[in-house]
Amino acid sequence: MIEILTTRYAYALMFVLLGIGLYMMIAHENLVKKLIGVNLFQSAIFLFFVSMAYVDGGSSPIVPPHPTEGELFVASPLPQVIVLTAIVVGIALTAVGLALIIRIYSEYGTLREDTLREVRSDE
């Protein structure tokens, strides 16, 4: 078990980040902490995609004009492209989430989810 964790430490880190992010989204009542949990969860997914794309001994995906058999062992660029796109979407999600949190705080004066539910049920 220890040998697997030492050789595949990126997966262990991914599961730790995934667990912390999921815990923060479920257990905390503060909306900012929930948004931080979403960001940690996203970072774990990004790490998973990048570590799945790693090819031991692979080179960049540029095909030479006269390839030999060993030169075509390349890494796929598709996971990196997907992760870059997901990072941009994650930044936009964080920006919109923070804007909504600021608006909720200015309207209700709190960021606690239980207090917001009580205030919304009274209206």
C-alpha positions in Angstrom: 0.0 0.0 0.0 2.8 2.4 0.9 4.6 1.6 -2.4 1.5 2.6 -4.4 1.2 5.9 -2.5 4.8 6.8 -3.0 4.7 6.1 -6.8 1.3 7.6 -7.4 1.4 10.6 -5.0 -0.6 12.8 -7.4 -3.6 10.5 -7.0 -3.2 10.6 -3.2 -3.1 14.4 -3.3 -6.1 14.5 -5.6 -8.2 12.4 -3.2 -7.1 14.6 -0.2 -8.1 17.8 -2.1 -11.3 16.2 -3.3 -12.2 15.2 0.3 -11.3 18.6 1.8 -13.3 20.4 -0.9 -16.3 18.2 -0.5 -16.2 18.5 3.3 -16.0 22.3 3.0 -19.0 22.4 0.6 -21.1 20.2 2.9 -20.1 21.1 6.5 -19.6 24.9 6.5 -22.4 27.3 6.7 -20.5 30.3 5.4 -20.9 30.9 1.7 -17.3 32.1 1.1 -16.0 28.8 2.7 -18.4 26.9 0.4 -16.9 28.7 -2.6 -13.4 27.9 -1.5 -14.5 24.3 -1.2 -15.8 24.3 -4.8 -12.4 25.7 -5.9 -10.5 23.0 -4.0 -12.8 20.4 -5.6 -12.1 21.8 -9.0 -8.3 21.8 -8.4 -8.5 18.1 -7.5 -10.2 17.4 -10.8 -7.6 19.4 -12.7 -4.8 17.4 -10.9 -6.6 14.2 -11.9 -6.7 15.1 -15.6 -3.1 16.2 -15.7 -1.8 13.2 -13.9 -3.8 10.9 -16.2 -2.2 12.5 -19.2 1.3 11.9 -18.0 3.2 9.4 -20.3 6.4 8.0 -18.9 9.1 8.5 -21.5 6.7 10.4 -23.8 7.6 13.5 -25.7 5.7 16.5 -27.0 3.1 15.7 -29.6 5.1 17.0 -32.6 5.6 14.4 -35.3 8.9 14.6 -37.1 9.0 14.5 -40.9 10.6 11.0 -41.0 9.5 9.3 -37.8 11.1 6.2 -36.5 9.2 3.7 -34.4 10.4 5.0 -31.0 9.8 8.7 -31.8 6.0 8.4 -32.0 5.6 7.7 -28.3 4.0 11.0 -27.4 1.7 12.4 -24.8 -1.8 13.4 -25.7 -2.3 17.2 -25.6 -6.1 16.9 -25.2 -6.2 16.6 -21.3 -4.1 19.7 -21.0 -6.4 21.6 -23.3 -9.4 20.5 -21.3 -7.8 21.5 -18.1 -6.9 25.0 -19.4 -10.5 25.5 -20.5 -11.8 24.2 -17.2 -9.5 26.7 -15.4 -11.0 29.6 -17.3 -14.5 28.3 -16.5 -13.5 27.9 -12.8 -12.2 31.5 -12.6 -15.4 32.8 -14.2 -17.5 30.6 -11.7 -15.5 32.0 -8.8 -15.9 35.6 -10.0 -19.7 35.2 -10.4 -19.9 33.4 -7.0 -18.0 36.2 -5.3 -20.2 38.8 -6.9 -23.3 37.0 -5.8 -21.9 36.6 -2.3 -21.2 40.4 -2.1 -24.7 41.1 -3.2 -26.2 38.7 -0.7 -24.1 40.3 2.1 -25.2 43.8 1.1 -28.8 42.7 1.0 -29.1 40.5 4.1 -26.0 41.4 6.2 -24.9 37.8 6.6 -23.2 35.0 4.8 -24.4 32.1 6.9 -26.7 29.7 5.0 -28.9 28.9 8.0 -29.5 32.5 8.8 -30.3 33.3 5.1 -32.9 30.5 5.1 -34.5 31.9 8.2 -34.6 35.4 6.7 -36.0 34.1 3.4 -38.7 32.1 5.1 -39.9 35.1 7.0 -40.3 37.2 3.9 
